[in-house]
Amino acid sequence: MLNTLKAIAIAIALGFAFGHVAHAHSFYSSVCCGGRDCAPVPVDVVRETVDGIYITPRGTTLPPRFLPWGDQKIKKIPTDADISDEERASWHICTAGGKPDGLLYCAYRPDSGF
């Protein structure tokens, strides 16, 4: 019985340790992300133009949201961010609760683009 309890305790501790590391990216600003508000998005969610970006939330009937270049909500992914090349090439969107129709906090732009 004692060995079973020890095994359960170790499993729980490892789950918390590794689950926390994988849960959120360290480069997201605390202003933009409460630990579950930000994520990379598919390429068709953000459309770049010379004037700014249009964010079209998936799974909603909301019209695209427009952010002009220079808007403080648009942030650049830091060059020293410890993320994969695939994540670095994607837009990351931060919304309330991470929901497509949630209040837009920030948009992290990839290295490429305007």
N, C-alpha and C positions, 0 to 999 in steps of 0.2 A: 504493500500500500504506500509506504514512504517513497519507494523508488518511482511509483506511478505519479505521485504528487510532484516529485522533483522534475520528472520528465515534462509534466504539464507546465510547471513554472518556467522551465528553460524554454520550452516552445513559445510560451506567451512572451517572454522577454525578447527572444529573437524576432518574433513577429513585430513587436513594437519597434525594435531597433532598425530592422530592415524596412519595415513598412513606412516609417517616418522619412527615411532617406529617399525612398522612391516616390513619396507622396507629392512633393512640391519641388520646383527648381529653386535653387538658392538665389538666382539672379532676379526673381520677381520682387519688385518693391513692395514693402508692407502697405503702402498707400493703395496699391493695385490689387493685392492678393491677400486673402485671409487664410491661405493654406489650401483652399479648394476652389478658388475663383478663376484660376488661369490654366490654359492648356493650349497646345498647338492646335491649329485648325486646318481642315483640308483646303487645298489651294483654291477651290471655287468659292470659298466663303468671303475672301477679301479680293476686291478689284482695285488695282492702283490706277490712278489717272494723274495727269500733270497738276491737277488742283488738290488732290488728296486721295483718300481711300473710301470705298463703299464696302460696308460690312453687311452681308446678307445672312441673317441667322437661319440655320437649317431647322426644319421641322416647325416653323411658325408662319404666320401670315403677315408678319411685320414687314414694312417696307425696309429697304436697305438704309443703314445708318451711315451718314457722311461725316468724316472728320477731315478738315483741311490740313495740308502739310503745315507744320508749325504749331498745331494744336498740342497742348501739354499732355494730352492723353496718349499721343503717339510717342513711343519710346524705342530706343534702339537696343537690340540684344547686345549685351556687353561682349567685347571681343574675347575676354577671359572666362566667359561662361563655360562651365564644364558640362556641355551637352553634345549630343551626336550631330554629325553633319546634316542629317535629315531634319532634326529639330531646329538647327541653325538656319536652314533654308525655308522654314515655315513661319508664317505669322502666328503669334501667340495672342489670344484674346482673353481678357479678364472681365468677367461679368459677375454680378451678384449671384452667389451660389453656384457659379459656373454654368448657369442656365442660359440657353440661347436667347431667351427673351428677357434676361435679367438686365439690370442697370449696367451700362457700359462704364467700366473703370479705366481700363487702359488697353492699348494695342501695341504689342512689341513687334517691331518690323525686322524682317530678316536682313542679312548682309547685302543681298542683292536688291535691285529695284531703284526707285527714285531717291 
